[in-house]
Amino acid sequence: MFASFWRTDDGRTPAERAEAFGIDLSLIEENLRLTPEQRMDRNQDAINLIDSLKEGMS
């Protein structure tokens, strides 16, 4: 199963192999377009949401 993913002599790029294997690269590409500060802000927003949800459950 993984042998075809790691194979490098098939003429495909790593991204093409990942997509053929079923990996969705769109979220990675979207996040890499952001600055490090923007990614940290999104991460903090997610942490704040989780904290709010935890408070709501107690």
KAJOTA-V441352 format. One record per backbone hydrogen bond with DSSP energy under -0.5 kcal/mol. CO is the residue of the C=O (numbers start at 1). NH is the residue of the N-H. Records with the same first field share a line. If there is no record, write none. Layout:
CO=NH, NH
This chain:
1=5
2=6
3=7
13=17
14=18
15=19
16=20
17=21
18=22, 23
19=22
22=24
23=25
25=29
26=30
27=31
28=32
29=33
30=33
31=34
35=39
36=40
37=41
38=42
39=43
40=44
41=45
42=46
43=47
44=48
45=49
46=50
47=51
48=52
49=53
50=54
51=55
52=56
53=57
54=58
55=58
